[in-house]
Amino acid sequence: MYEELKTVWSEFTGPGGPFEVETVEVGGHSLRAYKAAPPSLREIWLGSAVHGDKDYLVYDQERWTFARAHDEVGAVAAWLTENGVGSGDHVAIAMRNYPEWMLAYWATVSIGATVVGMNAWWLTDEMAYAVEDSKPKVMIVDAERMKQFLPVRDKAPDCLLVAVRMSGDLPEGAVPWSQLREHPGSLPEATVDSDSDACIFYTSGTTGRPKGAQLTHRGCVNNIFSLAFSNMAFAAAAGRANPAPPADTNAPAPAAVELSLLVVTPLFHVTANNCVAHSATLAGGKLVHMYKWEAGEALALIEAERISNLSGVPVMARELIAHPDFDKYDTSTLKSLGGGGAQLQPDLVKKIDDSVKTARPGTGYGMTETCGIITSISGDFFVDKPESAGPAMPIYETRLVDADGNDVPMGEVGELWVRGAQVIRGYLNRPEATAESITDGWLHTGDIARIDADDFIFIVDRAKDMVIRGGENIYCAEVESVLFDHEDVAECAAFGVEDERLGEEVGVAVMLRKDSQLTGKDLRAHCEGRLARHKIPRYLWLGFESLPKNASGKFLKRQLRDELDPKDAV
């Protein structure tokens, strides 16, 4: 089927193909881009008006059709324009995954202004930093974030404050969202520069201040095309390799399943916003928002809203299929289950494929700095190569380099560098950080990878998370994959623990499943024969509490490393 994929790839991306790739000049660099991609997100939003009375946004008992959403986005955009917001100005959004997030987002990017995605987990000090860094003209805030922002409101004295879903008296000078939603007027005319900032998303670094990544309209639109290419190319190649048997003309036709996606990760990151919401908007899909992740509630929504796609972090898929009520709900509408933000472990790929008969596993590997995905893999290809992140999308050039930036020989591992239209413009107000991360248009991903003969990329580890034990490199992902294969392991995160003799030893924090009697001796015995002896964890911390994660759902390994005492390990 890999030969079929190469053929499809060539047909789709070649001259006249639906995903024809061309070279464009951006910032002095020649970059690959999709020829058919529209110039900005404004065109993506305008094009979605054809979906009319189809459901677009769902939250609890509230519903927006595409038509209603377009009316409200137009009104909000008119209000922003009337209040002096225009091309290049910043509009900060600080709230949960409420429908107003998407309405405010489309209104802002459609007039050429820039959305600043404020991390909803931030405390007052962190909000103050981001406000001073991004200097928004307008800040759209829900009740929880308002409590964090008001103590530092003096950091942005001229910023207009819009209150979302707040009852009672509003803070002085704050405008209720209803005033924007009901503002007379429609979407103003605007010409949006492809290489202007569509949004600024702060990277989820675990140390130091986060950096505001500048995602351009060109990058965001090309990411939508990469996602569409992936879905179509893998399906076409698998279909050619394994043609479906002739349909039974006497059998009833299966019920049609419309595109319906559960929004389970934060909209201030690219997984939910750029990969889930952008694609659904273009395709006329329904976005069902959750107040917060809870596997049982997700199962109920899958049944009630006929969810076809769920893209979250790996732990969400694990919790969903392991939920004691899983078999009580109708999950037959699910076509795709997986996500990104962290690598899906090989055992989870198989469990998804076995547990949900209608759904295929899928994942995308990417970064905030690439406006979404770099690679993608799904279906038969993922089942066949469960440790792979898939091939890089057509608009990327790729390199594997050593610590000095030199290309490594074929077959060896190295840091993955990528170049293409999806790479960010840089980091807001951080020219030094931009220069450190992007060299001649090449983004240093910070991920250690290898590439096989089929051009599929395998992410071995984060460079900074790699354990170097006595001069031997140990990749945390390999250790975690083996531990996840034990039925009593619900979560685990591997990292390096300082060692006077060897430099580092492997340490792993483990969350056990309820009622487990697993011991450290048992878990090390499980590793015997699966890992080389020097890779078997010397330090294990076993417990029943969920491991700390950032807003993207990634384990906070640095926090674990700092807080866990080797003397307490088993």
Secondary structure, 3 states (H helix, E strand, C coil): CHHHHHHHHHHHHCCCCCCCEEEEEECCEEEEEECCCCCCHHHHHHHHHHHCCCEEEEECCEEEEHHHHHHHHHHHHHHHHHCCCCCCCEEEEECCCCHHHHHHHHHHHCCCCEEEECCCCCCHHHHHHHHHHHCCCEEEEEHHHHHHHHHHHHHCCCCEEEEECCCCCCCCCCEEHHHHHCCCCCCCCCCCCCCCEEEEEECCCCCCCCCEEEEEHHHHHHHHHHHHHHHHHHHHHHHHHCCCCCCCCCCCCCCCCCCEEEECCCCCCHHHHHHHHHHHHHHCCEEEECCCCCHHHHHHHHHHHCCCEEEECHHHHHHHHHCCCHHHCCCCCCCEEEECCCCCCHHHHHHHHHHCCCCEEEEEEEEHHHCEEEEEEEHHHHHHCCCCCEEECCCCEEEEECCCCCECCCCCCEEEEEECCCCCCCECCCHHHHHHHEECCEEEEEEEEEECCCCEEEEEEEHHHCEEECCEEECHHHHHHHHHCCCCEEEEEEEEEEECCCEEEEEEEEEECCCCCCCHHHHHHHHECCECHHHCCCEEEEECCCCCECCCCCECHHHHHHHCCHHHCC
